[in-house]
Amino acid sequence: MGLMDFFRRKPPETRSSGAGYTAQVIQARNAFISGASGMAELTATVQGCVSMWESAFAMADCSVQDLLTRRHMALIARSIALRGEVIFHIDGARLVPAFDWEVITRGSEPRAYRLGIPETGGGRSFTALPQEVIHLRTGADLAAPWAGTSPLRRSSLTGDLLQTLESALRDIYQTAPLGSQIIPLPEGSAEDMGELRGQFVGKRGASLVIEGTAQATAAGMNPQLGQKREDLTPDLQRGMMKESLDQARASILLAYGVLPAMANSAATGPVIREGQRHLAQWTLQPLAELLAEECSAKLGMSVQIDCMRPLQAFDTGGKARALGAIIKALAEAKEQGIDPAQALALVDWKGTKTE
């Protein structure tokens, strides 16, 4: 080792942020090896919520629809619902989605991105600056504010319960001897008993057992007493699987901003409308505002995204009554010589122009 080796600086060590696609694949593989399933996103409950997010964003009004097309909006909603974040590279007059990325931060703010762009012949990677990237994230933690988390990941315990219950029910209906019975019959020859067993044909016929009196006697039972059919169908009511499954589904729906009452078979029109308003107002529109803020900062123009009007997520009758009351109040204010702008300011009304 020479003297100059002491003055040579080691090259900077680069590490993955832990939020990219590769890191998620490694985590999924680790969960598979360790025994955790992590497959709740394959359930119809989760996919139904994701589809609602995707459809709502695809219908949203966007002021830069030539750049943020409906296809882009649908991709954003699905990625946010399943991964908690999404990244698009600004390539001239179009947005290119990234399937994998690594982030270098300074002061908890991204300073550079290593993006992986999907291609048919294999992905390509390159480095991009923060101003060249639209990065939307939700559910960020203080330990990693540059990375988002999906609702399913934030409620992984309930997601695993839902997946476990649905897998258990699938296995029960696939392998359990549903409808099979043990039927006590008088003893006969082996040929007659075999022929009699072959005459029972059904979906679960392989599990059907015909018990003779000789076998019952050998088992220590009196063949003349208590002879009745024994049902082999498992009693799922005692396991309360239906109640547990309903509660798990309701919890996942609530995590995605969907009111569980919408999934009730007895739900009526007003319940569905209120559920749609709740989803649009408290879940989807805030995400749209975050996306609009990010796009406004990166594109250098004011971007407006509205999920409320296209989804009709408002009370039409209530808005009509409110509009009538406002017009009447403004007319009365002018008759009394009161400035309508000052009257609206007293009730904290903003965004309304009066002449």
C-alpha positions in Angstrom: 0.0 0.0 0.0 1.5 3.3 -1.1 1.3 6.7 0.7 -1.2 8.0 -1.8 -3.7 5.2 -1.0 -4.4 6.9 2.3 -5.6 10.0 0.5 -7.7 8.3 -2.1 -11.4 8.5 -1.2 -13.6 5.4 -1.5 -16.3 5.6 -4.1 -19.8 6.4 -2.6 -21.8 3.3 -1.7 -25.2 3.2 -3.2 -28.1 1.3 -1.6 -31.6 0.5 -2.6 -34.4 2.6 -1.0 -36.4 -0.6 -0.3 -39.5 0.8 -2.0 -38.9 -0.4 -5.6 -40.4 -3.3 -7.4 -37.3 -5.5 -6.9 -37.4 -5.0 -3.2 -41.1 -5.9 -3.2 -40.4 -9.1 -5.1 -37.7 -10.0 -2.5 -40.1 -9.3 0.3 -42.8 -11.4 -1.3 -40.3 -14.3 -1.7 -39.2 -13.9 1.9 -42.9 -14.0 3.0 -43.4 -17.2 0.9 -40.4 -18.9 2.5 -41.2 -17.8 6.0 -44.8 -19.0 5.7 -46.7 -15.7 5.4 -49.0 -15.7 2.4 -49.4 -12.0 1.5 -51.9 -12.9 -1.2 -54.9 -10.9 0.1 -54.7 -8.7 -3.1 -55.9 -11.7 -5.0 -59.3 -11.7 -3.3 -62.3 -10.3 -4.9 -62.8 -7.8 -2.1 -59.5 -6.1 -2.7 -59.8 -6.2 -6.5 -63.3 -4.7 -6.2 -61.9 -1.8 -4.3 -59.0 -1.3 -6.7 -61.4 -1.4 -9.6 -63.5 1.4 -8.0 -60.4 3.5 -7.6 -59.3 2.8 -11.1 -62.6 3.6 -12.7 -63.1 6.8 -10.6 -59.7 8.2 -11.6 -60.3 7.2 -15.2 -63.5 9.3 -15.2 -61.9 12.3 -13.4 -61.8 15.7 -15.0 -58.2 16.8 -15.6 -57.1 20.2 -17.0 -54.1 18.6 -18.7 -55.9 15.6 -20.2 -53.6 15.7 -23.2 -50.7 14.8 -20.8 -52.6 13.0 -18.0 -54.8 10.8 -20.2 -57.5 8.5 -18.8 -55.2 5.6 -19.3 -52.6 7.3 -17.2 -55.1 8.1 -14.5 -56.2 4.5 -14.4 -52.6 3.3 -14.0 -52.0 5.8 -11.2 -55.1 4.7 -9.3 -54.2 1.0 -9.5 -50.6 1.5 -8.5 -51.6 3.7 -5.6 -54.1 1.1 -4.4 -51.7 -1.8 -4.6 -48.3 -0.2 -4.1 -49.0 3.1 -2.3 -47.0 5.1 -4.8 -46.4 5.7 -8.5 -43.7 7.3 -10.6 -43.9 8.7 -14.1 -41.0 10.1 -16.1 -41.7 13.3 -17.9 -40.4 12.5 -21.4 -41.1 15.7 -23.4 -44.8 15.9 -24.1 -45.7 12.5 -22.6 -45.5 10.6 -19.3 -43.8 7.2 -19.2 -44.6 4.9 -16.2 -41.8 3.3 -14.2 -42.1 -0.2 -12.8 -39.0 -0.1 -10.6 -37.0 2.8 -9.0 -34.4 3.6 -6.5 -34.3 7.0 -4.7 -31.4 9.0 -3.4 -32.4 11.6 -0.8 -31.0 14.6 0.9 -32.9 16.1 3.8 -35.6 13.4 3.3 -36.3 14.9 -0.1 -35.5 13.0 -3.3 -32.4 14.2 -5.2 -32.1 11.6 -7.9 -34.0 8.6 -9.2 -32.8 5.4 -10.8 -35.8 4.5 -12.9 -36.7 1.2 -14.6 -38.9 1.6 -17.7 -40.9 -1.4 -18.9 -40.2 -2.6 -22.5 -41.3 -5.6 -24.5 -37.8 -6.8 -24.9 -36.8 -6.1 -21.3 -36.7 -3.0 -19.2 -34.2 -0.2 -19.4 -32.8 1.9 -16.6 -31.5 5.4 -16.4 -31.1 8.2 -13.9 -33.5 11.2 -13.7 -33.7 14.3 -11.6 -36.6 15.1 -9.3 -38.0 17.7 -11.7 -38.1 15.1 -14.4 -40.3 12.8 -12.3 -43.9 12.9 -11.1 -43.8 10.9 -7.8 -47.2 10.4 -6.0 -47.1 8.6 -2.7 -49.6 8.0 0.0 -49.4 6.5 3.5 -45.8 7.6 3.9 -44.1 6.9 7.2 -41.8 9.3 9.1 -39.0 6.8 8.8 -39.3 6.9 5.0 -41.3 9.9 3.8 -40.1 9.4 0.3 -41.9 6.0 0.0 -45.6 5.2 0.1 -47.5 2.3 1.5 -50.7 0.8 0.2 -53.9 0.4 2.3 -53.5 -3.3 2.2 -50.0 -3.2 3.5 -51.1 -0.9 6.3 -53.7 -3.4 7.3 -51.8 -6.6 6.5 -53.1 -8.5 9.6 -56.7 -8.2 8.3 -55.6 -8.9 4.8 -53.9 -12.1 5.9 -57.0 -13.1 7.8 -59.2 -12.5 4.7 -56.9 -14.6 2.5 -56.7 -17.4 5.1 -60.5 -17.6 5.4 -61.1 -17.6 1.7 -58.4 -20.3 1.2 -59.8 -22.4 3.9 -63.3 -22.2 2.4 -61.9 -23.1 -1.0 -60.2 -26.1 0.4 -63.3 -27.2 2.3 -65.5 -27.0 -0.8 -62.8 -28.8 -2.8 -61.9 -31.7 -0.6 -64.4 -32.0 2.3 -67.0 -34.8 2.1 -69.9 -32.5 1.6 -73.2 -34.4 1.5 -71.5 -37.8 2.3 -73.1 -40.0 4.9 -72.4 -43.2 6.9 -75.4 -45.4 6.3 -75.9 -48.5 8.6 -77.2 -51.5 6.6 -77.7 -55.2 7.3 -74.7 -57.3 6.8 -74.4 -59.1 3.5 -71.7 -60.7 1.4 -68.7 -58.8 0.2 -69.9 -58.9 -3.4 -73.3 -57.6 -2.5 -71.8 -54.8 -0.4 -69.4 -53.8 -3.1 -72.2 -53.8 -5.7 -74.3 -51.7 -3.3 -71.5 -49.2 -2.8 -71.1 -48.8 -6.6 -74.7 -47.9 -6.9 -74.2 -44.6 -4.9 -73.2 -42.0 -7.4 -72.7 -38.4 -6.5 -70.3 -35.5 -6.4 -68.7 -36.8 -3.2 -69.4 -40.5 -3.9 -65.8 -41.5 -3.1 -66.3 -40.4 0.5 -69.5 -42.4 1.0 -69.2 -45.3 3.5 -71.7 -48.1 4.0 -71.3 -49.7 7.3 -72.7 -53.2 8.1 -73.8 -54.6 11.4 -70.7 -56.8 11.7 -68.4 -53.8 11.6 -70.5 -52.0 14.2 -70.4 -55.0 16.5 -66.7 -55.3 16.1 -66.4 -51.6 17.1 -68.1 -52.4 20.4 -71.5 -51.0 19.4 -74.9 -52.7 19.6 -76.0 -53.1 16.0 -79.7 -52.9 17.1 -79.5 -49.5 18.9 -78.9 -46.0 17.6 -78.8 -46.9 13.9 -79.0 -43.7 12.0 -77.3 -41.9 9.2 -74.2 -40.0 10.2 -73.5 -36.9 8.1 -69.9 -36.2 7.2 -70.5 -32.6 6.1 -68.4 -30.3 8.3 -70.3 -27.9 10.5 -69.0 -24.5 9.4 -71.5 -22.6 11.6 -69.7 -23.7 14.8 -66.5 -22.3 13.4 -68.2 -18.9 12.7 -66.4 -18.7 9.4 -69.2 -16.7 7.8 -69.1 -14.0 10.5 -65.3 -13.9 10.5 -65.3 -13.6 6.7 -67.9 -10.8 6.7 -65.9 -8.9 9.3 -62.6 -9.3 7.4 -64.2 -8.1 4.2 -65.8 -5.1 5.9 -62.4 -4.1 7.4 -60.7 -4.3 4.1 -63.5 -2.3 2.4 -63.1 0.4 5.1 -59.3 0.5 4.7 -59.9 1.4 1.0 -62.5 4.0 1.9 -65.5 2.0 0.8 -68.3 1.9 3.3 -69.1 -1.7 4.3 -72.8 -1.0 4.0 -72.4 -0.8 0.3 -71.7 -4.6 0.2 -74.8 -5.4 2.3 -77.4 -7.3 0.3 -80.1 -5.2 1.8 -78.5 -1.9 0.8 -80.8 0.6 -0.9 -80.2 3.5 -3.2 -79.6 6.2 -0.5 -77.0 4.0 1.2 -75.1 3.4 -2.1 -75.2 7.1 -2.9 -73.8 8.0 0.5 -71.1 5.4 0.1 -70.1 6.8 -3.2 -69.9 10.3 -1.8 -67.8 9.1 1.1 -65.4 7.3 -1.2 -65.1 10.3 -3.5 -64.9 13.0 -0.9 -62.7 11.4 1.8 -60.5 9.0 -0.2 -60.3 9.8 -4.0 -60.5 13.6 -4.1 -57.7 14.1 -1.6 -55.5 11.8 -3.7 -56.5 13.8 -6.7 -55.4 17.0 -5.0 -52.1 15.5 -4.1 -51.6 14.4 -7.7 -52.6 17.9 -9.0 -50.1 19.5 -6.6 -47.3 17.3 -7.7 -48.1 17.8 -11.4 -48.4 21.6 -10.9 -44.9 21.7 -9.3 -43.3 19.5 -12.0 -45.1 20.6 -15.1 -44.9 24.4 -14.4 -48.6 25.0 -14.9 -51.7 24.9 -12.8 -53.3 21.4 -12.8 -56.8 20.8 -11.6 -58.2 17.3 -11.1 -61.8 16.7 -10.0 -63.3 13.4 -9.1 -66.5 14.7 -7.6 -68.4 16.0 -10.7 -67.9 13.0 -13.1 -68.9 10.6 -10.3 -71.9 12.8 -9.4 -70.8 12.3 -5.8 -72.9 15.0 -4.4 -76.5 15.6 -3.3 -78.2 17.0 -6.4 -81.4 18.0 -4.5 -79.4 19.5 -1.7 -77.2 21.5 -4.1 -80.3 22.8 -5.9 -81.9 23.9 -2.6 -78.7 25.5 -1.4 -78.3 27.4 -4.7 -81.9 28.7 -4.4 -81.3 29.8 -0.9 -78.0 31.6 -1.9 -79.7 33.4 -4.8 -82.6 34.5 -2.5 -80.2 35.7 0.2 -78.1 37.7 -2.4 -81.2 39.3 -3.8 -82.4 40.3 -0.3 -79.0 41.7 0.5 -79.0 43.9 -2.6 -82.5 45.1 -1.7 -81.4 46.1 1.8 -78.3 47.8 0.4 -75.8 45.3 1.8 -72.7 44.4 -0.1 -73.1 40.7 -1.1 -69.4 40.2 -1.0 -69.3 41.3 2.7 -72.3 39.1 3.5 -70.6 36.1 2.0 -67.4 36.9 3.9 -69.3 36.8 7.2 -70.1 33.1 6.6 -66.6 32.3 5.3 -67.8 31.7 1.7 -64.9 31.6 -0.7 -64.5 31.2 -4.4 -67.7 33.1 -5.3 -67.7 36.2 -7.6 -70.5 38.7 -7.3 -71.2 41.8 -9.3 
